[in-house]
Amino acid sequence: MKHPEGKEYMDQAKGLAAELDAILESSFDGIYVTDGHGRTIRVNKAYERITGIRRRDVLGRTMKQLVRDGFYSESVTLRVLESKRPESLMQTVRTGKTVMVTGTPIIDGDEISLVVTSVRDVTELYNLQNQLMREERLRSRYQSELEQIRQATDESNQAIVQSKKMKEIYTLAVRLAQVDTTILVQGESGVGKEVFADIVHSRSPRWNKPFIKISCAAIPEQLLESELFGYAPASFTGASKQGKVGIFESARGGTIFLDEIGEIPMSLQAKLLRVLQAKEVIRVGGRAPVPVDARIIAATNRDLKQMVDQGQYRSDLFFRLNVVPVLIPPLRERMEAIPNLVYHFLERFNRQYGFSKQIEPQVLDKLYAYDWPGNVRELINTIERMVVTAPGELITVGELPQHMQSREQSVAAPELLDGSLRATLEEVERRIITEALKKYGSTRKAAKALGVNQSTVVRKMQRLGLVSCKG
């Protein structure tokens, strides 16, 4: 007959064991328990899940055996048994996973009776760390490539900015790049307002952030508001349930180029003013303001001041945009830049299409005689057209658009030169200076008309062997 107290004790022991099992099995971390000799006596389900090692493969076996058989790269349990204090290490298990294990000794008197090890899967953490390292390497590489592109762009801009006025504008762009102010670029269509914005952005601290270009005239008025400012979820029929991020939010520390800003309707001008003043937008159909971080460069070919006077444009918006006004002159007012522009774009399109074509001097004469209503954009299109349509290696007058061929030349065409760039440029400079001196009567007035210093005209006259005239 069993003693009642003994039965009660056994029931309590079984209850405690069941509770212990429940606690171990409910743990999200893996639990691995050995006795004081390193023999495995308990393993929970989380351990199996994390390591991929089944408990039946390790129960009853010592850690020395398991390390020897390749189950573990090393054992924290053996370290604990040796040091008699908690230990932690990174352990690679047979399934290839990397886990972080922490072993804790249970002391009974002076001896270790148990070692309890908690196990956490850090494979995902390692993968994320490696992914971050790869992305950092990619970021560094892309940043280096972007810097190379920026330098190449700067060199290209320097190559085509040759007139005195354009050099001043380029210098201004570089200087304005360093201050985060709003800029209003004015000038006829095709003069290079976008190029100016490109220079400012590429030389600014925002150069590696988005550069978003948008034409306010190209987007229908009913869509322009949602494009610029975004809209809240389901704010109108056909709107996305998730809503939409607008241009200003998308910039995220970058630059926004608002071309044809004179075309923005009056109904949106107040919202644009809020962006410039408060640096925040309210999406269409939304209520909460959203902070924005973007530098604004606006451009127009219209006279905004006159539009203000006529009540067609908000004066407060005009003054906000017109913090730093920049006027880019039309090409007809800087004709001395044509040779460099022509040869720069000739080289570009030769490289793009795999050609090595040259331009005969008479073509330059015709280009000088033309007044370029479409400005640099029209010149670029003309050069590309001639490069791709010329049947031979030499581009002749016949490749010019018909309306340019029929223009009366301002300077008599010389006999064909040897085709070299230096000889052609010298001949063109000789004609321009001669014509200017003839028209204005002095080197000082000629220099002013050509947009260069008087000393430059005198020096070129001496180099070209031209007869000096009064200052």
Summary of the structure (lengths in Angstrom):
residues: 471
radius of gyration: 38.6
end to end distance: 136.2
largest distance: 139.4
contacts: 1387
relative contact order: 0.06
helix: 52%
strand: 16%
